[in-house]
Amino acid sequence: MPGFPRLQERYDIVVVGGGHAGLQAALKAALLQHSVALLDRGPKYSRSYYAPHMVNIPGFPEGVSGHHLLDQQIAAVRKHEERVGYFTPATVSSVAREAEGFAVTFEWLKNTHVARGKVVLLAMGVVDRIPEVGGKIDPIFPWANQAIVDFCLVCDGWDLVGRSVAVLGHDAYAVRNALDILHFRPKSVELLTHGHSLLEGVPEPDRSSLAAALEERSIPVVTSEMVGFDGIREKAFGVRFADGSHRTYERGFSALGWYTMHDAIPRALGCRFDPDGYVVTDEDCRVIADATGEPIPGLYCVGDQRNGWNQIPEAWATAERAVVHAWGFYL
Ligand SMILES: Cc1cc2nc3c(=O)[nH]c(=O)nc-3n(C[C@H](O)[C@H](O)[C@H](O)COP(=O)(O)OP(=O)(O)OC[C@H]3O[C@@H](n4cnc5c(N)ncnc54)[C@H](O)[C@@H]3O)c2cc1C
């Protein structure tokens, strides 16, 4: 069992968030002989903690769970304890610019602490919205944990080939996902709006064109509220509806968007966001200031929080890119 790290007065780099991107950034910084504070709420808040079977990760031809991959990355970082102070579970509440860099305030062991660094890397990721049944999010967990219900088209679209799929959602994002799933040639696709009217609140002309696209591609819409799930033993996604009906699918696909994009800290720092809510960076992952359009010196954003693809190889690549740039430019 590793001991508690000691908080130093200053670090070269403070990494906010220790998922795939933050862990890789801390490892790379340590290999480049820099001191790092890695501040993480805990792996169970990583988006991939609930990804049971990932097949695009080099070195794992049979696939790997997000849980296992995080464990491997944590083990690699822990080999560099002389350079990396790994504070977890630690929750960062604010990041402020100072004359010499940044002050990062966090809660750890029931106390408030400040880690100061010349460079800060934001790597807090994003969090999926989970379907609620009867006001609770846990009913769907067993199906999600067995990858019978998926959340990410670029991650798991391959697993929908030849299967019947229920897409959960009712807005423009859900309809676009239902249409995009057709690329993977499923047996069938249905949209379950869970008591909402289809495309409610979506402005014209998007509303009409999306409704027309659904009709043209013959995608049925089921509007009744979902009241429960079954079929886990048969590895099926069975849905019970409030109108007393029941339907069974081979896969579910949750298309409800994000519960949070962790925008409070980047917003307070004056970062620019793209129309989808991601932090805008230059190609070296330096955050762009909304007011000037120029990079904010010493501030980087990597992984899912940054505008790019929400994938682990991208989280690693952006982390490497940011740290190597910081090494050459600010450190
Ligand atoms: C069901 C599912 C399946 C997926 N399958 C694949 C796949 O097959 N292949 C693939 O490449 N990708 C897959 N992904 C995407 C992948 O999980 C993400 O791209 C990846 O986790 C992004 O890494 P990240 O470090 O940016 O964010 P995360 O891994 O989400 O990590 C963010 C970290 O920030 C921490 N944090 C957040 N806020 C704070 C705070 N205030 N203070 C301190 N710490 C904080 C959290 O504790 C967390 O550890 C999948 C995702 C899901 C949901």
Ligand as a Chemical Component Dictionary entry (heavy atoms), coordinates in Angstrom:
data_LIG
# 
_chem_comp.id                   LIG 
_chem_comp.type                 NON-POLYMER 
_chem_comp.pdbx_formal_charge   0 
_chem_comp.three_letter_code    LIG 
# 
loop_
_chem_comp_atom.comp_id 
_chem_comp_atom.atom_id 
_chem_comp_atom.alt_atom_id 
_chem_comp_atom.type_symbol 
_chem_comp_atom.charge 
_chem_comp_atom.model_Cartn_x 
_chem_comp_atom.model_Cartn_y 
_chem_comp_atom.model_Cartn_z 
_chem_comp_atom.pdbx_ordinal 
LIG C1  C1  C 0 -18.959 3.060  -21.892 1  
LIG C2  C2  C 0 -17.714 3.671  -22.482 2  
LIG C3  C3  C 0 -16.931 2.926  -23.327 3  
LIG C4  C4  C 0 -15.768 3.471  -23.862 4  
LIG N1  N1  N 0 -15.020 2.681  -24.668 5  
LIG C5  C5  C 0 -13.881 3.177  -25.203 6  
LIG C6  C6  C 0 -13.100 2.378  -26.083 7  
LIG O1  O1  O 0 -13.453 1.227  -26.379 8  
LIG N2  N2  N 0 -11.968 2.924  -26.582 9  
LIG C7  C7  C 0 -11.567 4.205  -26.302 10 
LIG O2  O2  O 0 -10.524 4.633  -26.779 11 
LIG N3  N3  N 0 -12.297 4.980  -25.481 12 
LIG C8  C8  C 0 -13.440 4.510  -24.937 13 
LIG N4  N4  N 0 -14.209 5.310  -24.126 14 
LIG C9  C9  C 0 -13.809 6.735  -23.962 15 
LIG C10 C10 C 0 -12.752 6.877  -22.868 16 
LIG O3  O3  O 0 -13.277 6.387  -21.666 17 
LIG C11 C11 C 0 -12.365 8.347  -22.706 18 
LIG O4  O4  O 0 -11.955 8.867  -23.947 19 
LIG C12 C12 C 0 -11.229 8.498  -21.701 20 
LIG O5  O5  O 0 -11.617 8.013  -20.433 21 
LIG C13 C13 C 0 -10.817 9.968  -21.599 22 
LIG O6  O6  O 0 -9.781  10.118 -20.675 23 
LIG P1  P1  P 0 -9.654  11.472 -19.825 24 
LIG O7  O7  O 0 -8.451  11.296 -18.975 25 
LIG O8  O8  O 0 -9.785  12.640 -20.690 26 
LIG O9  O9  O 0 -10.968 11.486 -18.891 27 
LIG P2  P2  P 0 -11.394 10.416 -17.804 28 
LIG O10 O10 O 0 -10.776 9.097  -18.065 29 
LIG O11 O11 O 0 -12.882 10.507 -17.730 30 
LIG O12 O12 O 0 -10.747 10.967 -16.448 31 
LIG C14 C14 C 0 -11.104 12.179 -15.878 32 
LIG C15 C15 C 0 -10.545 12.198 -14.451 33 
LIG O13 O13 O 0 -10.691 13.507 -13.905 34 
LIG C16 C16 C 0 -11.012 13.394 -12.539 35 
LIG N5  N5  N 0 -11.677 14.628 -12.120 36 
LIG C17 C17 C 0 -12.777 15.205 -12.650 37 
LIG N6  N6  N 0 -13.055 16.334 -11.984 38 
LIG C18 C18 C 0 -12.104 16.480 -11.030 39 
LIG C19 C19 C 0 -11.855 17.448 -10.022 40 
LIG N7  N7  N 0 -12.629 18.530 -9.863  41 
LIG N8  N8  N 0 -10.801 17.259 -9.201  42 
LIG C20 C20 C 0 -9.986  16.179 -9.345  43 
LIG N9  N9  N 0 -10.178 15.240 -10.286 44 
LIG C21 C21 C 0 -11.225 15.387 -11.115 45 
LIG C22 C22 C 0 -11.885 12.137 -12.429 46 
LIG O14 O14 O 0 -11.768 11.571 -11.137 47 
LIG C23 C23 C 0 -11.264 11.233 -13.507 48 
LIG O15 O15 O 0 -10.328 10.330 -12.942 49 
LIG C24 C24 C 0 -15.385 4.798  -23.565 50 
LIG C25 C25 C 0 -16.186 5.563  -22.700 51 
LIG C26 C26 C 0 -17.341 5.013  -22.170 52 
LIG C27 C27 C 0 -18.199 5.839  -21.243 53 
# 
loop_
_chem_comp_bond.comp_id 
_chem_comp_bond.atom_id_1 
_chem_comp_bond.atom_id_2 
_chem_comp_bond.value_order 
_chem_comp_bond.pdbx_ordinal 
LIG C1  C2  SING 1  
LIG C2  C3  SING 2  
LIG C2  C26 DOUB 3  
LIG C3  C4  DOUB 4  
LIG C4  N1  SING 5  
LIG C4  C24 SING 6  
LIG N1  C5  DOUB 7  
LIG C5  C6  SING 8  
LIG C5  C8  SING 9  
LIG C6  O1  DOUB 10 
LIG C6  N2  SING 11 
LIG N2  C7  SING 12 
LIG C7  O2  DOUB 13 
LIG C7  N3  SING 14 
LIG N3  C8  DOUB 15 
LIG C8  N4  SING 16 
LIG N4  C9  SING 17 
LIG N4  C24 SING 18 
LIG C9  C10 SING 19 
LIG C10 O3  SING 20 
LIG C10 C11 SING 21 
LIG C11 O4  SING 22 
LIG C11 C12 SING 23 
LIG C12 O5  SING 24 
LIG C12 C13 SING 25 
LIG C13 O6  SING 26 
LIG O6  P1  SING 27 
LIG P1  O7  DOUB 28 
LIG P1  O8  SING 29 
LIG P1  O9  SING 30 
LIG O9  P2  SING 31 
LIG P2  O10 DOUB 32 
LIG P2  O11 SING 33 
LIG P2  O12 SING 34 
LIG O12 C14 SING 35 
LIG C14 C15 SING 36 
LIG C15 O13 SING 37 
LIG C15 C23 SING 38 
LIG O13 C16 SING 39 
LIG C16 N5  SING 40 
LIG C16 C22 SING 41 
LIG N5  C17 SING 42 
LIG N5  C21 SING 43 
LIG C17 N6  DOUB 44 
LIG N6  C18 SING 45 
LIG C18 C19 SING 46 
LIG C18 C21 DOUB 47 
LIG C19 N7  SING 48 
LIG C19 N8  DOUB 49 
LIG N8  C20 SING 50 
LIG C20 N9  DOUB 51 
LIG N9  C21 SING 52 
LIG C22 O14 SING 53 
LIG C22 C23 SING 54 
LIG C23 O15 SING 55 
LIG C24 C25 DOUB 56 
LIG C25 C26 SING 57 
LIG C26 C27 SING 58 
# 
